[in-house]
Amino acid sequence: MTLPKVGQKAPAFTLVAANGEKVSLEDFAGKPVVLYFYPKAMTPGCTVQACGVRDAKGAFAKAGAVVLGVSADPPTRLARFADKEGLNFTLLSDESHAVCEKYGVWQEKAMAGRKYLGIVRTTFVVGADGKIAHVMAKVNTKTHAEDVLALLRGMA
């Protein structure tokens, strides 16, 4: 699968959030959106990544950006994750992985010699114009928030 390219219109979607509400990309038209895909809620790397975003909420707000985290977990698991870690941004459930496929992040992975399909950790910055402004295919969970904020500052 190929990832959307910089300059392309971001694929539209509507997903269910941890709180049960439907959220669409178009809800945030006119604002930059940080759309990050992560493999599984409540796992060590995903927790580090999410807590980094949580802790940088003020900086994301100052940049005028909305952060959306997407995984294939059901909304109930996302709600537990958000509650447990005090997450202050929107987590979205893509159980059918249809949006993950649109964004090219649903790929074959391998662990301990076993192959399976799953989400490859990837972040997209969607500009206020609705086009892909940046693609981070290599994500460091520990520095994710700072790395994305640097990209947002470069867009200002």
N, C-alpha and C positions, 0 to 999 in steps of 0.2 A: 504494500500500500504506500501511496505517496502522500506526503503532508501538503496541505495548502501552502502556496508560495506567497512571499511578501508581495503586497500589491493586489492580491486577489481579494474579492469580496469574501468575508468570513461566512462559512456555511451557517445558515439559520437553524435554530433549534428551539424547542420548548421541552423542558424537563421538570420533574418533580423535585422540589427542594426537601431538605431534612425536615422542615416544618409542615410538609404536605402541600404547600402552595406550588402552583405552576410558575415557572420562570422562563422567559424567552430572552434570547440575545437582543432582540429588538427593543426590549424594555429599557435598555441602556443606551439607546441611540444618542449620539452627541457627546458621549463620555468614552474615555479609553477603558477597555475591559481586559483584565488579566484573566485568561482562561487557562487554568492548569489542570491537566489530567494526571491522576495518580493511581497506582495499582489497587490499594486496598486500605480502607479506613482501619485505624487502631493497630497498624503494624509499625515497627520502629522508624523506618525511613519516612513513611508518610506522616507520622506524628511529628517528627522533627521539622519536616517541611511545613506542615499546617501551623505549628506553634510559631515558627518564624514569621509566617504571614500574619498570624494573630498579633504578635508583638510589634509588628510594623504597621498596624492599622492606621495610626496617625499619619505616617509618611505616605501611605497609599491615598488617604483622604486628601492630604495636601497636594498630591499630584493629580487629584480629581479622578482617580481610577477606582473602578469597581473590581473586586476579586471574586471569581467563581471557581470553586474546586469541583472537579467531576470525577466520579469513579463508578464502577458497576455495582456498588453496594446498594442494597435496598434503603429507602428513606429512613426506616427505623434504626438501622445500624448507623447511618449518618447522624441521626439525632443523638444517639448514645455517644458517638465520637465527639460531636460538638459540645455536648453537655460535660463530658468527662474532661475535655481539654480547654473548656471555656472559649471555644472558637467564636469569633465575632465577624464572620463573613459567611457567605452563602455556599453550602455544599449541595451539589446536584447529583441525582441518581440517574444513571444510564444503564439500567439492568439489561436492556436489549442490546446494548453497545452500538446502537444505530448512530448516535452522535460520534462516538469514538471512531467508528468506521468512516464517517464523513470527514473527520479530521486526520485520518490515517494513523491513529495511535493504537488501534486494535490489531496486534501483530502476533506472529509466532514468537514465543519466548522459550527458553530452556533453563531448567534448574535441576541439578543432580542427575543429569542425563535424560530427564523427562521433558518432552516438548508439549507445549500447550499454548492456547491463545489467551492473551491478556493485554492489559493497557501498558504501553511503553510510556514512562514518565516523560511528559512533554508539556511545554508552556507556550501559549500563543498570546501575544499582545495585539489586541484588536484596537485600531485607532478610532477616534471619535467619528470618522467617516465610514466606519463599518468594514474597513479593509484590514487585512493582516499587515501589521506594521513590523512585527518581529516573530521569529520562530526560535525557541530554545529547545533543540533536540537533545542536548546533553545538559541535564539538570543536576546540580549539586544540592542535595536536600538541605545541607547545613547553611548554604549561602544563597539559597533560592530567592528569598525576599530581597536581599541587598542587590542581587544580580538583576532582578526585574525592576527594582526602583532605579537602578542606573540606566536601564533602557528607557524608562519613562522620563527621566530627567533629560535624556538625549532627544526626546520627542518634543520637549517644551519649547 
